[in-house]
């Protein structure tokens, strides 16, 4: 594991069981990579649950199987399409 990755994991542990929020860089990197790697440990071992939707926004709980981080992916309605 790279030093930066270990530092991120150490910072997560120091802050306690739950972080208050991700940094801008963590969010930007996670979104840029299409939500395919954990924003803390960079593992691709992510597991998603079902979606919850409310007024144009949907949420999916994501769990990293490597570092046990739990967070929500947040989706916003951007388009509609007719069904064939």
N, CA, C and O atoms as CSV, one atom per row, in Angstrom:
chain,resi,resn,atom,element,x,y,z
A,1,UNK,N,N,0.841,-1.181,0.000
A,1,UNK,CA,C,0.000,0.000,0.000
A,1,UNK,C,C,0.888,1.247,0.000
A,1,UNK,O,O,1.883,1.310,0.722
A,2,UNK,N,N,0.521,2.228,-0.810
A,2,UNK,CA,C,1.300,3.462,-0.918
A,2,UNK,C,C,1.180,4.290,0.360
A,2,UNK,O,O,0.208,4.162,1.104
A,3,UNK,N,N,2.187,5.145,0.608
A,3,UNK,CA,C,2.185,5.972,1.821
A,3,UNK,C,C,0.967,6.882,1.885
A,3,UNK,O,O,0.380,7.045,2.955
A,4,UNK,N,N,0.566,7.491,0.741
A,4,UNK,CA,C,-0.586,8.385,0.738
A,4,UNK,C,C,-1.851,7.627,1.123
A,4,UNK,O,O,-2.660,8.129,1.903
A,5,UNK,N,N,-2.031,6.408,0.578
A,5,UNK,CA,C,-3.196,5.607,0.912
A,5,UNK,C,C,-3.207,5.275,2.397
A,5,UNK,O,O,-4.258,5.355,3.032
A,6,UNK,N,N,-2.068,4.906,2.962
A,6,UNK,CA,C,-2.000,4.591,4.379
A,6,UNK,C,C,-2.305,5.827,5.209
A,6,UNK,O,O,-2.980,5.733,6.234
A,7,UNK,N,N,-1.811,6.998,4.777
A,7,UNK,CA,C,-2.084,8.241,5.493
A,7,UNK,C,C,-3.579,8.530,5.503
A,7,UNK,O,O,-4.117,8.928,6.536
A,8,UNK,N,N,-4.273,8.337,4.358
A,8,UNK,CA,C,-5.713,8.563,4.305
A,8,UNK,C,C,-6.443,7.626,5.259
A,8,UNK,O,O,-7.372,8.044,5.950
A,9,UNK,N,N,-6.027,6.356,5.300
A,9,UNK,CA,C,-6.659,5.398,6.210
A,9,UNK,C,C,-6.387,5.792,7.659
A,9,UNK,O,O,-7.289,5.715,8.494
A,10,UNK,N,N,-5.156,6.213,7.972
A,10,UNK,CA,C,-4.828,6.656,9.324
A,10,UNK,C,C,-5.670,7.867,9.713
A,10,UNK,O,O,-6.166,7.935,10.837
A,11,UNK,N,N,-5.840,8.825,8.800
A,11,UNK,CA,C,-6.661,10.003,9.083
A,11,UNK,C,C,-8.101,9.604,9.344
A,11,UNK,O,O,-8.748,10.175,10.222
A,12,UNK,N,N,-8.616,8.634,8.600
A,12,UNK,CA,C,-9.971,8.140,8.814
A,12,UNK,C,C,-10.091,7.547,10.214
A,12,UNK,O,O,-11.073,7.804,10.910
A,13,UNK,N,N,-9.105,6.758,10.633
A,13,UNK,CA,C,-9.137,6.118,11.943
A,13,UNK,C,C,-8.998,7.150,13.057
A,13,UNK,O,O,-9.644,7.024,14.098
A,14,UNK,N,N,-8.169,8.160,12.855
A,14,UNK,CA,C,-7.958,9.180,13.880
A,14,UNK,C,C,-9.236,9.965,14.143
A,14,UNK,O,O,-9.502,10.354,15.280
A,15,UNK,N,N,-10.026,10.199,13.104
A,15,UNK,CA,C,-11.246,10.991,13.236
A,15,UNK,C,C,-12.359,10.203,13.916
A,15,UNK,O,O,-13.420,10.766,14.186
A,16,UNK,N,N,-12.157,8.957,14.193
A,16,UNK,CA,C,-13.164,8.154,14.847
A,16,UNK,C,C,-13.860,7.244,13.854
A,16,UNK,O,O,-13.424,7.098,12.712
A,17,UNK,N,N,-14.927,6.644,14.295
A,17,UNK,CA,C,-15.611,5.670,13.455
A,17,UNK,C,C,-16.217,6.326,12.217
A,17,UNK,O,O,-16.254,5.707,11.153
A,18,UNK,N,N,-16.688,7.559,12.334
A,18,UNK,CA,C,-17.322,8.240,11.210
A,18,UNK,C,C,-16.626,9.559,10.922
A,18,UNK,O,O,-16.272,10.300,11.839
A,19,UNK,N,N,-16.435,9.842,9.652
A,19,UNK,CA,C,-15.889,11.133,9.238
A,19,UNK,C,C,-17.053,12.109,9.132
A,19,UNK,O,O,-18.196,11.693,8.941
A,20,UNK,N,N,-16.772,13.408,9.257
A,20,UNK,CA,C,-17.824,14.410,9.084
A,20,UNK,C,C,-18.159,14.589,7.619
A,20,UNK,O,O,-19.331,14.712,7.262
A,21,UNK,N,N,-17.143,14.606,6.762
A,21,UNK,CA,C,-17.355,14.751,5.324
A,21,UNK,C,C,-16.061,14.428,4.600
A,21,UNK,O,O,-14.985,14.407,5.197
A,22,UNK,N,N,-16.182,14.180,3.320
A,22,UNK,CA,C,-15.007,13.972,2.483
A,22,UNK,C,C,-14.426,15.323,2.095
A,22,UNK,O,O,-15.133,16.331,2.092
A,23,UNK,N,N,-13.152,15.341,1.771
A,23,UNK,CA,C,-12.545,16.559,1.248
A,23,UNK,C,C,-13.011,16.753,-0.190
A,23,UNK,O,O,-13.521,15.824,-0.816
A,24,UNK,N,N,-12.834,17.960,-0.704
A,24,UNK,CA,C,-13.163,18.235,-2.097
A,24,UNK,C,C,-12.385,17.292,-3.020
A,24,UNK,O,O,-12.946,16.753,-3.974
A,25,UNK,N,N,-11.105,17.096,-2.737
A,25,UNK,CA,C,-10.258,16.237,-3.572
A,25,UNK,C,C,-10.761,14.790,-3.565
A,25,UNK,O,O,-10.774,14.139,-4.610
A,26,UNK,N,N,-11.172,14.283,-2.405
A,26,UNK,CA,C,-11.682,12.906,-2.326
A,26,UNK,C,C,-12.958,12.766,-3.150
A,26,UNK,O,O,-13.116,11.798,-3.895
A,27,UNK,N,N,-13.878,13.739,-3.016
A,27,UNK,CA,C,-15.128,13.698,-3.780
A,27,UNK,C,C,-14.841,13.786,-5.275
A,27,UNK,O,O,-15.374,12.998,-6.056
A,28,UNK,N,N,-14.006,14.734,-5.672
A,28,UNK,CA,C,-13.695,14.948,-7.082
A,28,UNK,C,C,-13.062,13.692,-7.687
A,28,UNK,O,O,-13.438,13.281,-8.784
A,29,UNK,N,N,-12.123,13.092,-6.995
A,29,UNK,CA,C,-11.443,11.893,-7.490
A,29,UNK,C,C,-12.424,10.724,-7.609
A,29,UNK,O,O,-12.393,9.990,-8.596
A,30,UNK,N,N,-13.285,10.549,-6.619
A,30,UNK,CA,C,-14.271,9.464,-6.627
A,30,UNK,C,C,-15.226,9.616,-7.815
A,30,UNK,O,O,-15.491,8.649,-8.530
A,31,UNK,N,N,-15.734,10.812,-8.017
A,31,UNK,CA,C,-16.667,11.062,-9.114
A,31,UNK,C,C,-15.965,10.931,-10.459
A,31,UNK,O,O,-16.513,10.340,-11.390
A,32,UNK,N,N,-14.754,11.476,-10.569
A,32,UNK,CA,C,-13.987,11.410,-11.821
A,32,UNK,C,C,-13.734,9.953,-12.228
A,32,UNK,O,O,-13.712,9.635,-13.417
A,33,UNK,N,N,-13.545,9.078,-11.251
A,33,UNK,CA,C,-13.295,7.666,-11.538
A,33,UNK,C,C,-14.591,6.866,-11.657
A,33,UNK,O,O,-14.561,5.637,-11.712
A,34,UNK,N,N,-15.730,7.563,-11.696
A,34,UNK,CA,C,-17.010,6.893,-11.903
A,34,UNK,C,C,-17.511,6.120,-10.713
A,34,UNK,O,O,-18.340,5.222,-10.866
A,35,UNK,N,N,-17.026,6.447,-9.521
A,35,UNK,CA,C,-17.474,5.752,-8.316
A,35,UNK,C,C,-16.996,4.318,-8.238
A,35,UNK,O,O,-17.676,3.463,-7.671
A,36,UNK,N,N,-15.837,4.050,-8.800
A,36,UNK,CA,C,-15.361,2.662,-8.865
A,36,UNK,C,C,-14.313,2.300,-7.826
A,36,UNK,O,O,-13.958,1.129,-7.692
A,37,UNK,N,N,-13.806,3.294,-7.080
A,37,UNK,CA,C,-12.823,3.014,-6.028
A,37,UNK,C,C,-13.176,3.778,-4.764
A,37,UNK,O,O,-13.726,4.877,-4.828
A,38,UNK,N,N,-12.860,3.199,-3.624
A,38,UNK,CA,C,-13.131,3.819,-2.330
A,38,UNK,C,C,-12.394,5.155,-2.219
A,38,UNK,O,O,-11.210,5.231,-2.547
A,39,UNK,N,N,-13.075,6.205,-1.764
A,39,UNK,CA,C,-12.417,7.502,-1.627
A,39,UNK,C,C,-11.375,7.544,-0.515
A,39,UNK,O,O,-10.604,8.501,-0.442
A,40,UNK,N,N,-11.329,6.545,0.344
A,40,UNK,CA,C,-10.353,6.516,1.436
A,40,UNK,C,C,-9.191,5.582,1.122
A,40,UNK,O,O,-8.039,6.014,1.096
A,41,UNK,N,N,-9.484,4.302,0.883
A,41,UNK,CA,C,-8.396,3.328,0.710
A,41,UNK,C,C,-8.093,3.006,-0.754
A,41,UNK,O,O,-7.124,2.303,-1.039
A,42,UNK,N,N,-8.898,3.506,-1.678
A,42,UNK,CA,C,-8.729,3.326,-3.131
A,42,UNK,C,C,-9.000,1.891,-3.601
A,42,UNK,O,O,-8.660,1.538,-4.731
A,43,UNK,N,N,-9.601,1.073,-2.754
A,43,UNK,CA,C,-9.944,-0.291,-3.147
A,43,UNK,C,C,-11.094,-0.257,-4.151
A,43,UNK,O,O,-11.944,0.632,-4.105
A,44,UNK,N,N,-11.112,-1.232,-5.057
A,44,UNK,CA,C,-12.240,-1.349,-5.982
A,44,UNK,C,C,-13.279,-2.348,-5.462
A,44,UNK,O,O,-14.194,-2.732,-6.191
A,45,UNK,N,N,-13.137,-2.760,-4.222
A,45,UNK,CA,C,-14.047,-3.716,-3.600
A,45,UNK,C,C,-15.223,-2.988,-2.946
A,45,UNK,O,O,-15.343,-2.961,-1.721
A,46,UNK,N,N,-16.095,-2.394,-3.782
A,46,UNK,CA,C,-17.256,-1.650,-3.298
A,46,UNK,C,C,-18.521,-2.460,-3.533
A,46,UNK,O,O,-18.661,-3.164,-4.533
A,47,UNK,N,N,-19.434,-2.339,-2.585
A,47,UNK,CA,C,-20.701,-3.050,-2.671
A,47,UNK,C,C,-21.819,-2.028,-2.473
A,47,UNK,O,O,-21.787,-1.247,-1.522
A,48,UNK,N,N,-22.800,-2.033,-3.364
A,48,UNK,CA,C,-23.904,-1.085,-3.269
A,48,UNK,C,C,-25.209,-1.773,-2.926
A,48,UNK,O,O,-25.449,-2.913,-3.324
A,49,UNK,N,N,-26.048,-1.072,-2.187
A,49,UNK,CA,C,-27.365,-1.602,-1.851
A,49,UNK,C,C,-28.386,-1.042,-2.843
A,49,UNK,O,O,-28.012,-0.445,-3.852
A,50,UNK,N,N,-29.662,-1.234,-2.558
A,50,UNK,CA,C,-30.706,-0.722,-3.445
A,50,UNK,C,C,-30.764,0.811,-3.376
A,50,UNK,O,O,-30.178,1.425,-2.484
A,51,UNK,N,N,-31.473,1.408,-4.322
A,51,UNK,CA,C,-31.596,2.859,-4.401
A,51,UNK,C,C,-32.806,3.340,-3.615
A,51,UNK,O,O,-33.838,2.669,-3.574
A,52,UNK,N,N,-32.673,4.507,-2.993
A,52,UNK,CA,C,-33.785,5.229,-2.398
A,52,UNK,C,C,-33.932,6.523,-3.181
A,52,UNK,O,O,-32.940,7.206,-3.433
A,53,UNK,N,N,-35.159,6.874,-3.572
A,53,UNK,CA,C,-35.376,8.075,-4.372
A,53,UNK,C,C,-36.355,9.007,-3.673
A,53,UNK,O,O,-37.274,8.570,-2.981
A,54,UNK,N,N,-36.131,10.318,-3.875
A,54,UNK,CA,C,-37.006,11.322,-3.289
A,54,UNK,C,C,-36.896,12.613,-4.099
A,54,UNK,O,O,-35.845,13.254,-4.097
A,55,UNK,N,N,-37.953,12.995,-4.781
A,55,UNK,CA,C,-38.070,14.281,-5.473
A,55,UNK,C,C,-36.864,14.631,-6.340
A,55,UNK,O,O,-36.219,15.656,-6.115
A,56,UNK,N,N,-36.553,13.795,-7.324
A,56,UNK,CA,C,-35.491,14.104,-8.262
A,56,UNK,C,C,-34.092,13.752,-7.811
A,56,UNK,O,O,-33.124,14.029,-8.520
A,57,UNK,N,N,-33.968,13.142,-6.637
A,57,UNK,CA,C,-32.665,12.733,-6.124
A,57,UNK,C,C,-32.748,11.272,-5.702
A,57,UNK,O,O,-33.750,10.838,-5.134
A,58,UNK,N,N,-31.705,10.530,-5.978
A,58,UNK,CA,C,-31.638,9.129,-5.550
A,58,UNK,C,C,-30.346,8.921,-4.772
A,58,UNK,O,O,-29.339,9.579,-5.030
A,59,UNK,N,N,-30.389,8.004,-3.822
A,59,UNK,CA,C,-29.239,7.694,-2.980
A,59,UNK,C,C,-29.007,6.196,-2.997
A,59,UNK,O,O,-29.953,5.409,-3.039
A,60,UNK,N,N,-27.741,5.807,-2.963
A,60,UNK,CA,C,-27.387,4.402,-2.853
A,60,UNK,C,C,-26.303,4.263,-1.796
A,60,UNK,O,O,-25.252,4.898,-1.890
A,61,UNK,N,N,-26.557,3.430,-0.785
A,61,UNK,CA,C,-25.556,3.186,0.248
A,61,UNK,C,C,-24.461,2.295,-0.339
A,61,UNK,O,O,-24.731,1.253,-0.935
A,62,UNK,N,N,-23.215,2.744,-0.149
A,62,UNK,CA,C,-22.045,2.020,-0.651
A,62,UNK,C,C,-21.202,1.588,0.547
A,62,UNK,O,O,-21.027,2.347,1.500
A,63,UNK,N,N,-20.689,0.372,0.488
A,63,UNK,CA,C,-19.819,-0.151,1.538
A,63,UNK,C,C,-18.515,-0.616,0.901
A,63,UNK,O,O,-18.528,-1.392,-0.054
A,64,UNK,N,N,-17.390,-0.140,1.432
A,64,UNK,CA,C,-16.086,-0.624,0.983
A,64,UNK,C,C,-15.764,-1.896,1.763
A,64,UNK,O,O,-15.700,-1.887,2.992
A,65,UNK,N,N,-15.566,-2.971,1.040
A,65,UNK,CA,C,-15.280,-4.257,1.684
A,65,UNK,C,C,-13.856,-4.334,2.225
A,65,UNK,O,O,-13.529,-5.238,2.993
A,66,UNK,N,N,-13.007,-3.380,1.822
A,66,UNK,CA,C,-11.616,-3.364,2.277
A,66,UNK,C,C,-11.465,-2.633,3.617
A,66,UNK,O,O,-10.892,-3.183,4.558
A,67,UNK,N,N,-11.977,-1.394,3.710
A,67,UNK,CA,C,-11.784,-0.600,4.937
A,67,UNK,C,C,-13.077,-0.392,5.725
A,67,UNK,O,O,-13.066,0.282,6.755
A,68,UNK,N,N,-14.192,-0.961,5.257
A,68,UNK,CA,C,-15.500,-0.898,5.922
A,68,UNK,C,C,-16.121,0.496,5.960
A,68,UNK,O,O,-17.023,0.742,6.761
A,69,UNK,N,N,-15.660,1.404,5.117
A,69,UNK,CA,C,-16.265,2.720,5.018
A,69,UNK,C,C,-17.655,2.589,4.422
A,69,UNK,O,O,-17.842,1.878,3.435
A,70,UNK,N,N,-18.643,3.276,5.017
A,70,UNK,CA,C,-19.992,3.324,4.471
A,70,UNK,C,C,-20.308,4.766,4.115
A,70,UNK,O,O,-20.037,5.682,4.892
A,71,UNK,N,N,-20.885,4.962,2.928
A,71,UNK,CA,C,-21.255,6.303,2.486
A,71,UNK,C,C,-22.370,6.186,1.454
A,71,UNK,O,O,-22.692,5.086,1.006
A,72,UNK,N,N,-22.956,7.310,1.077
A,72,UNK,CA,C,-24.015,7.341,0.076
A,72,UNK,C,C,-23.500,7.925,-1.226
A,72,UNK,O,O,-22.826,8.955,-1.233
A,73,UNK,N,N,-23.822,7.259,-2.329
A,73,UNK,CA,C,-23.699,7.876,-3.638
A,73,UNK,C,C,-24.980,8.681,-3.822
A,73,UNK,O,O,-26.066,8.197,-3.504
A,74,UNK,N,N,-24.864,9.905,-4.332
A,74,UNK,CA,C,-26.014,10.783,-4.518
A,74,UNK,C,C,-26.198,11.049,-6.008
A,74,UNK,O,O,-25.264,11.473,-6.688
A,75,UNK,N,N,-27.395,10.799,-6.508
A,75,UNK,CA,C,-27.711,10.972,-7.925
A,75,UNK,C,C,-28.802,12.024,-8.066
A,75,UNK,O,O,-29.717,12.100,-7.246
A,76,UNK,N,N,-28.695,12.841,-9.124
A,76,UNK,CA,C,-29.665,13.893,-9.395
A,76,UNK,C,C,-30.274,13.662,-10.775
A,76,UNK,O,O,-29.564,13.310,-11.717
A,77,UNK,N,N,-31.574,13.858,-10.896
A,77,UNK,CA,C,-32.266,13.722,-12.163
A,77,UNK,C,C,-31.720,14.737,-13.164
A,77,UNK,O,O,-31.732,15.940,-12.903
A,78,UNK,N,N,-31.244,14.250,-14.305
A,78,UNK,CA,C,-30.671,15.145,-15.316
A,78,UNK,C,C,-31.362,15.043,-16.661
A,78,UNK,O,O,-31.157,15.904,-17.516
A,79,UNK,N,N,-32.190,13.997,-16.880
A,79,UNK,CA,C,-32.810,13.807,-18.185
A,79,UNK,C,C,-33.947,12.795,-18.051
A,79,UNK,O,O,-34.039,12.067,-17.063
A,80,UNK,N,N,-34.808,12.767,-19.068
A,80,UNK,CA,C,-35.840,11.721,-19.163
A,80,UNK,C,C,-35.830,11.195,-20.594
A,80,UNK,O,O,-35.436,11.904,-21.520
A,81,UNK,N,N,-36.265,9.947,-20.768
A,81,UNK,CA,C,-36.344,9.326,-22.082
A,81,UNK,C,C,-37.631,8.521,-22.167
A,81,UNK,O,O,-38.069,7.921,-21.186
A,82,UNK,N,N,-38.235,8.516,-23.363
A,82,UNK,CA,C,-39.409,7.671,-23.598
A,82,UNK,C,C,-38.983,6.227,-23.696
A,82,UNK,O,O,-37.889,5.932,-24.177
A,83,UNK,N,N,-39.828,5.329,-23.250
A,83,UNK,CA,C,-39.568,3.902,-23.357
A,83,UNK,C,C,-39.969,3.433,-24.758
A,83,UNK,O,O,-40.955,3.917,-25.315
A,84,UNK,N,N,-39.225,2.512,-25.317
A,84,UNK,CA,C,-39.572,1.940,-26.635
A,84,UNK,C,C,-40.698,0.952,-26.513
A,84,UNK,O,O,-41.122,0.374,-27.514
